[in-house]
Amino acid sequence: MGAQENNIIQNFNLDKKINTSALVVITIIDVLMFIGYIGDFLDGNIGAVFLALVIVAVLGTLIINYVIFFRNRESKLFKYLSLAGYAVVYALCVLGAHNDLVFCIAFPITVLYILYFDYKLIVGGSVAFALINVADMIYVAVFLRHLHSGSAINSTSLLIQGACIVIYLIVICYCTRVSNHNHAVQLTVVSEGKEQTGRLLQDVLELAAKVRENSKEASSYIQELGRDVDVTTGAMEEIAEGNNNNAQNIERQTVMTSNIQEMIEETKRMSDEMMLLSGKSTQAVQDGRESVHNLSENSHRTQEANRQVETSVRNFIQNVNEVQEIVSQIFSISDQTDLLALNASIESARAGEAGRGFSVVAEEIRKLAEETRVLTEKIEEIVVVLQNNADTAIHTVNNVLDAAAAGHKLIDNTNSRFNEIDNSMKGLNNNVKQIYKKIEDIIESNNVIVDSISQISAVSEEVAASTQQTVDKSLETREKAAHAERLMENLVETVSAFNKYIEN
């Protein structure tokens, strides 16, 4: 509905109210005058003819007013006919009254008609009422030669009547004009205010439309953010699971490294025994050179010692084989650790910015795994050397045993055999020293591995803690995103309330 239609409806409602008020006031005044003139008639102040004229005028004008009013309560014609009819009744009452103040009944009706904001109507009515009073004053001065009340003509009374009517009607016209002007100014201000309000409302509606569109877009972004957070949370959970597996593997590697440490210490102890036995064997050879007489007994002891050496060497070879098997397991664990670090790097890359810190941790784990592999390869090389030396030692022991057996049978060749035994024992002693040195290297490398595993374990614990914090933070972010999504939905619903204004 447009502004012009609203103004028309408001004007119709205003005309209806004023018409109703005018009809009520005119009816009351006419009824009072009718009652008053009946009283004057009964008192003998007026005649029957004048009373009949009054009755006809009052009833006629009232009937016309009521017919027009009830046919159309907002009738524009009503104000003209009602004022004209009232002027006829007023003229009849003023000219035929026996009261000098009857002219005052023009005041209330003219004041009421100001509400129509019709300057021409007020001027026409004022002129009519003024002419009626002028005619009455001429009638009193020329024809009656006394006042309506019967009193002698009093110029003061006539002057008061004329002055009151003229001044009053001038004031009424002036007030009507000023009132109409003010009313026009107010209408202009109201119209401008409506235009400004309309423009403001249009701006508000456009802003509401933009807010609605932006709210929908923001809601879509928040939903996408929620999905990304879910993906990140899933990736973090996978990283956490992989890190737990890594921690379990590190724990198993720690146990196996401890076992290696124990076996290396056992091998070192056996190597000490081998060195001791080698020294005894060398001393026995020297004693044999000094005392051929005791060659048989010394040869027997040598054989017994060499059997112990053979047993120790075979045990050493068995330990070396066990070390080789453990080294293979370390290789497998190192490969698994490297693979887990690669998977963690991939998952952290999928997580984006949130997984950058875990990418660094994964790279550190991969480096530690690579260092473990390098150290394990060194251990494997050392183990291979130990195997070769052990093979050489067992071969040498076998030669010593053969030589001892031959020396026992061939005592005559004792000197030459002792030289062979002496040379073999020197080689055995050198091999045992080399084995001892390699075992020390293995212990040092194993200590480095133990330290690396400890670092990996500490890093894994930090990764586990960071991963759990990230998962918790992701869940918290998801809750905040869901809350923000609900707020955006409420905002969209609130902005949608402006749709009824947009449609209008």
C-alpha positions in Angstrom: 0.0 0.0 0.0 1.4 3.4 -1.1 1.9 6.6 1.0 -0.8 8.4 -1.1 -3.4 5.7 -0.2 -2.4 6.0 3.5 -2.9 9.8 3.3 -6.3 9.4 1.7 -7.5 6.9 4.4 -6.2 9.2 7.1 -8.0 12.2 5.6 -11.3 10.2 5.3 -11.0 9.2 9.0 -10.4 12.8 10.0 -13.3 14.1 8.0 -15.5 11.4 9.5 -14.6 12.5 13.0 -15.0 16.2 12.3 -18.4 15.6 10.6 -19.6 13.6 13.6 -18.5 16.4 16.0 -20.1 19.1 13.9 -23.3 17.1 13.6 -23.4 16.6 17.4 -22.7 20.2 18.2 -25.3 21.5 15.7 -27.9 19.1 17.0 -27.3 20.2 20.6 -27.5 23.9 19.7 -30.6 23.4 17.5 -32.3 21.3 20.3 -31.5 24.0 22.9 -32.8 26.7 20.6 -35.9 24.7 19.9 -36.6 24.2 23.6 -35.8 27.9 24.3 -38.2 29.1 21.6 -41.0 26.8 22.8 -40.5 28.3 26.2 -40.7 31.8 24.7 -43.8 30.8 22.8 -45.4 29.6 26.0 -44.4 32.8 27.8 -46.0 34.8 25.0 -42.7 36.3 23.8 -43.0 35.0 20.3 -45.8 34.2 18.0 -46.9 30.9 16.5 -45.7 31.9 13.0 -42.2 32.6 14.2 -42.1 29.4 16.2 -43.3 27.5 13.1 -40.5 29.1 11.1 -38.0 28.1 13.7 -39.3 24.6 13.9 -39.2 24.2 10.1 -35.7 25.7 9.9 -34.3 23.6 12.7 -35.9 20.3 11.6 -35.2 20.9 8.0 -31.5 21.6 8.4 -31.1 18.7 10.9 -32.8 16.3 8.5 -30.6 17.4 5.6 -27.5 17.1 7.8 -28.4 13.6 9.0 -29.3 12.3 5.6 -26.0 13.5 4.1 -24.0 12.3 7.1 -25.5 8.8 7.2 -25.2 8.4 3.4 -21.5 9.2 3.6 -19.9 9.9 6.9 -16.8 11.3 5.1 -18.8 13.6 2.8 -17.1 16.7 1.7 -20.5 18.3 1.0 -21.5 18.0 4.7 -19.5 20.9 6.0 -20.9 23.3 3.4 -24.5 22.3 3.8 -24.4 22.1 7.6 -22.8 25.5 7.9 -25.3 27.0 5.4 -28.2 25.4 7.3 -26.8 26.7 10.6 -26.5 30.2 9.1 -30.2 30.1 8.2 -31.2 29.1 11.7 -28.8 31.6 13.1 -30.2 34.4 11.0 -33.8 33.5 12.0 -32.9 33.3 15.7 -30.9 36.6 15.7 -33.5 38.6 13.8 -36.5 37.2 15.8 -34.9 36.7 19.2 -36.0 38.5 22.4 -32.4 38.2 23.8 -29.6 40.6 23.0 -26.9 37.9 23.3 -28.2 35.4 20.8 -25.5 36.5 18.3 -23.0 34.6 20.5 -24.2 31.2 19.3 -22.1 31.9 16.1 -18.9 31.4 18.2 -18.9 27.6 19.0 -19.8 26.5 15.5 -17.2 28.7 13.8 -14.5 27.5 16.2 -15.4 23.9 15.4 -15.2 24.4 11.7 -11.5 25.4 12.0 -10.8 21.7 12.2 -11.7 21.3 8.5 -8.6 23.4 7.6 -10.7 25.0 4.9 -9.9 28.7 4.8 -12.5 29.6 2.2 -15.2 27.9 4.2 -14.3 29.9 7.3 -14.2 33.1 5.3 -17.5 32.4 3.7 -19.1 31.5 7.0 -17.6 34.5 8.7 -18.9 36.8 6.0 -22.3 35.3 6.3 -22.4 35.6 10.0 -21.1 39.2 9.8 -23.8 40.1 7.3 -26.5 38.6 9.5 -25.3 40.7 12.4 -25.1 43.8 10.3 -28.6 43.2 9.1 -29.7 42.6 12.7 -28.1 45.9 13.8 -29.8 47.8 10.9 -33.0 46.0 11.7 -32.8 47.0 15.4 -31.7 50.6 14.7 -34.1 51.4 11.8 -37.2 49.2 12.2 -37.5 48.1 15.9 -35.9 51.2 17.4 -35.2 49.2 20.5 -33.1 46.2 21.4 -34.5 42.6 21.0 -35.0 42.5 24.8 -37.3 45.6 24.6 -34.7 47.9 26.1 -34.0 51.2 24.6 -31.4 51.3 21.9 -28.0 51.5 23.4 -25.2 52.4 21.1 -22.7 50.6 23.4 -24.6 47.3 23.1 -24.7 47.6 19.3 -21.1 48.6 19.2 -20.2 45.6 21.4 -22.2 43.3 19.3 -20.6 44.5 16.1 -17.1 44.7 17.5 -17.3 41.2 19.1 -18.6 39.7 15.9 -16.2 41.5 13.6 -13.1 41.0 15.8 -14.1 37.4 16.5 -14.6 36.6 12.8 -11.3 38.3 11.9 -9.5 36.4 14.6 -11.2 33.2 13.4 -10.1 33.8 9.8 -6.6 34.7 10.9 -6.3 31.7 13.1 -7.7 29.5 10.4 -5.1 30.8 7.9 -2.2 30.5 10.4 -3.5 27.0 11.4 -3.7 26.0 7.7 -0.2 27.3 7.1 1.2 25.4 10.1 -0.8 22.4 9.1 0.7 22.6 5.6 4.2 23.1 7.0 3.7 20.1 9.3 2.4 18.0 6.4 5.5 19.0 4.4 7.7 18.1 7.3 5.9 14.8 7.8 6.1 14.1 4.1 9.8 14.8 4.1 10.2 12.7 7.2 8.3 9.9 5.5 10.5 10.2 2.5 13.6 10.1 4.7 12.1 7.2 6.6 11.3 5.4 3.4 14.9 5.9 2.1 16.3 4.8 5.5 14.0 1.8 5.5 15.1 1.0 1.9 18.7 1.2 3.0 18.0 -1.0 6.0 16.2 -3.5 3.8 19.1 -3.6 1.3 21.6 -3.9 4.2 19.4 -6.7 5.7 19.4 -8.5 2.3 23.2 -8.2 2.1 23.5 -9.4 5.7 21.3 -12.3 4.9 23.4 -13.3 1.9 26.6 -12.8 3.8 25.1 -14.8 6.7 24.3 -17.7 4.4 27.8 -17.6 2.9 29.4 -17.4 6.3 27.2 -20.3 7.4 28.4 -22.3 4.4 32.0 -21.5 5.3 31.5 -22.5 8.9 30.0 -25.8 7.8 33.0 -26.4 5.6 35.3 -25.4 8.5 33.5 -28.1 10.6 34.1 -30.7 7.9 37.8 -29.7 7.7 38.1 -29.9 11.5 36.6 -33.4 11.4 39.2 -34.4 8.7 42.0 -32.9 10.8 40.7 -34.7 13.9 40.6 -38.0 12.0 44.2 -37.4 10.8 45.4 -36.5 14.3 43.7 -39.7 15.6 45.5 -41.7 12.9 48.8 -40.0 13.8 48.1 -40.8 17.5 47.4 -44.4 16.7 50.6 -44.6 14.6 52.6 -43.0 17.3 51.2 -45.6 19.8 52.3 -48.3 17.5 55.7 -46.6 17.2 56.0 -46.4 21.0 55.2 -50.1 21.2 57.9 -50.9 18.6 60.4 -48.7 20.4 59.6 -50.5 23.7 60.2 -53.9 22.0 63.4 -52.4 20.5 64.5 -51.3 23.9 64.0 -54.8 25.3 65.9 -56.3 22.5 68.7 -53.7 22.8 68.9 -54.6 26.5 69.2 -58.3 25.6 72.0 -57.4 23.1 73.7 -55.4 25.8 73.6 -58.5 28.1 74.9 -60.8 25.4 77.7 -58.3 24.5 78.7 -58.2 28.1 78.6 -62.0 28.3 80.7 -62.2 25.1 83.1 -59.7 26.6 83.4 -61.9 29.7 84.1 -64.9 27.5 86.6 -62.8 25.5 88.4 -62.1 28.8 88.4 -65.8 29.5 89.8 -66.4 25.9 92.6 -63.9 26.5 93.3 -65.6 29.8 93.3 -69.0 28.2 95.4 -67.7 25.4 98.0 -66.4 27.9 98.0 -69.7 29.6 98.5 -71.5 26.3 101.4 -69.2 25.4 102.9 -69.8 28.8 102.4 -73.5 28.4 104.3 -73.4 25.1 107.1 -71.5 26.7 107.2 -74.0 29.5 107.2 -76.8 27.0 110.3 -75.3 25.3 112.0 -75.1 28.6 111.1 -78.6 29.7 110.7 -81.2 27.1 110.5 -83.7 30.0 107.1 -82.5 31.0 106.0 -82.2 27.3 103.4 -85.0 27.6 101.7 -83.5 30.7 101.9 -80.0 29.3 100.6 -81.2 26.0 97.6 -82.8 27.8 96.9 -79.6 29.6 97.3 -77.7 26.4 94.8 -80.0 24.7 92.4 -79.5 27.6 92.8 -75.8 27.5 92.4 -75.8 23.7 89.2 -77.7 24.1 87.9 -75.0 26.5 89.0 -72.4 24.0 87.1 -74.3 21.3 84.1 -74.4 23.5 84.4 -70.7 24.3 84.9 -69.9 20.6 81.9 -72.0 19.6 79.8 -70.3 22.3 81.2 -67.0 21.0 80.1 -68.0 17.5 76.7 -68.9 18.8 76.4 -65.5 20.6 77.6 -63.8 17.4 74.8 -65.6 15.5 72.3 -64.4 18.1 73.6 -60.9 17.7 73.2 -61.2 13.9 69.6 -62.3 14.4 68.9 -59.3 16.8 70.6 -57.0 14.3 68.2 -58.2 11.7 65.3 -57.5 14.0 66.7 -54.0 14.6 66.8 -53.5 10.9 63.1 -54.5 10.7 62.2 -52.2 13.5 64.2 -49.4 11.9 62.3 -49.9 8.7 59.0 -49.9 10.5 60.0 -46.7 12.3 61.0 -45.1 9.1 57.7 -46.2 7.5 55.7 -44.8 10.5 57.6 -41.5 10.3 56.7 -41.3 6.6 53.1 -42.0 7.3 53.1 -39.4 10.1 54.6 -36.9 7.6 51.9 -37.7 5.1 49.1 -37.4 7.7 50.5 -34.1 9.0 50.7 -32.8 5.4 47.0 -33.7 5.0 46.2 -31.9 8.2 47.6 -28.7 6.8 48.7 -25.9 9.1 47.5 -27.8 12.2 49.9 -30.7 11.4 53.0 -28.6 10.6 54.5 -29.2 14.1 54.0 -33.0 13.8 55.7 -32.9 10.4 58.9 -31.7 12.2 58.5 -34.4 14.8 58.0 -37.0 12.1 61.2 -35.8 10.3 63.2 -36.1 13.6 61.8 -39.6 14.1 62.9 -40.5 10.6 66.4 -39.1 11.2 66.7 -41.1 14.4 65.5 -44.2 12.6 68.1 -43.6 9.9 70.9 -43.1 12.5 69.7 -46.4 14.2 70.0 -48.1 10.8 73.5 -46.8 10.2 74.6 -47.8 13.6 73.0 -51.2 13.2 74.8 -51.6 9.9 78.1 -50.8 11.7 77.2 -53.5 14.3 76.5 -55.9 11.4 79.9 -55.2 9.9 81.5 -55.7 13.3 79.5 -59.0 13.7 80.7 -60.2 10.3 84.3 -59.4 11.3 83.7 -61.3 14.6 82.3 -64.2 12.7 85.4 -64.3 10.4 87.7 -63.9 13.4 85.8 -66.6 15.3 86.0 -68.9 12.2 89.7 -68.2 12.1 90.0 -68.8 15.9 88.1 -72.1 15.7 90.3 -73.1 12.8 93.4 -72.2 14.8 92.2 -74.1 17.8 91.6 -77.1 15.6 95.1 -76.8 14.3 96.4 -76.5 17.8 94.5 -79.6 18.8 95.9 -81.5 15.8 99.4 -80.2 16.6 99.0 -81.2 20.2 97.9 -84.7 19.2 100.7 -85.0 16.8 103.2 -83.7 19.4 102.0 -86.3 21.9 102.7 -89.1 19.4 105.8 -87.5 18.0 107.7 -86.2 20.9 110.8 -86.1 18.8 109.3 -83.4 16.7 108.4 -81.4 19.8 110.6 -78.4 19.0 109.2 -77.9 15.5 105.6 -78.5 16.7 106.1 -76.1 19.5 107.2 -73.4 17.0 103.9 -74.0 15.1 102.0 -73.9 18.4 103.8 -70.7 19.4 102.9 -69.1 16.1 99.4 -70.3 16.2 98.9 -69.0 19.8 100.3 -65.6 18.8 97.7 -65.5 16.0 95.0 -66.6 18.4 96.1 -64.0 20.9 96.0 -61.3 18.2 92.5 -62.5 17.1 91.3 -62.5 20.7 92.6 -58.9 21.1 90.8 -57.9 17.9 87.6 -59.6 19.1 88.0 -57.8 22.4 88.4 -54.4 20.6 85.4 -55.2 18.4 83.3 -56.0 21.4 84.3 -52.7 23.0 83.2 -51.0 19.7 79.9 -52.9 19.8 79.3 -51.8 23.4 79.9 -48.2 22.5 77.6 -48.4 19.4 75.0 -50.2 21.5 75.1 -47.4 24.0 74.6 -44.9 21.2 71.6 -47.0 20.0 70.2 -47.0 23.6 70.5 -43.2 23.8 68.8 -42.9 20.4 66.0 -45.1 21.4 65.6 -43.1 24.6 65.4 -39.9 22.5 62.9 -41.5 20.2 60.9 -42.6 23.2 60.9 -39.1 24.6 60.0 -37.6 21.3 57.2 -40.2 20.9 55.8 -39.2 24.3 55.9 -35.5 23.3 54.3 -36.4 20.0 51.6 -38.4 21.8 50.9 -35.5 24.2 50.9 -32.9 21.4 48.7 -35.1 19.3 46.2 -35.5 22.2 46.2 -31.7 22.7 45.6 -31.2 19.0 42.7 -33.7 19.0 41.2 -32.0 22.1 41.7 -28.6 20.4 40.1 -29.9 17.2 37.1 -31.1 19.1 36.9 -27.8 20.9 37.2 -26.0 17.5 34.4 -28.2 16.1 32.1 -27.3 19.0 32.9 -23.6 18.5 32.2 -24.0 14.8 28.9 -25.7 15.5 28.0 -22.9 18.0 29.0 -20.3 15.3 26.8 -22.2 12.8 23.8 -22.0 15.1 24.4 -18.3 15.7 24.6 -17.7 11.9 21.3 -19.7 11.5 19.7 -17.4 14.1 21.1 -14.4 12.3 19.6 -15.6 9.0 16.3 -16.2 10.7 16.4 -12.7 12.3 17.3 -11.0 9.0 14.5 -13.0 7.3 12.0 -11.0 9.4 12.7 -8.1 7.0 11.3 -10.1 4.1 7.8 -8.8 4.7 9.1 -5.2 4.3 11.0 -6.2 1.2 7.9 -7.8 -0.3 5.9 -4.7 0.4 
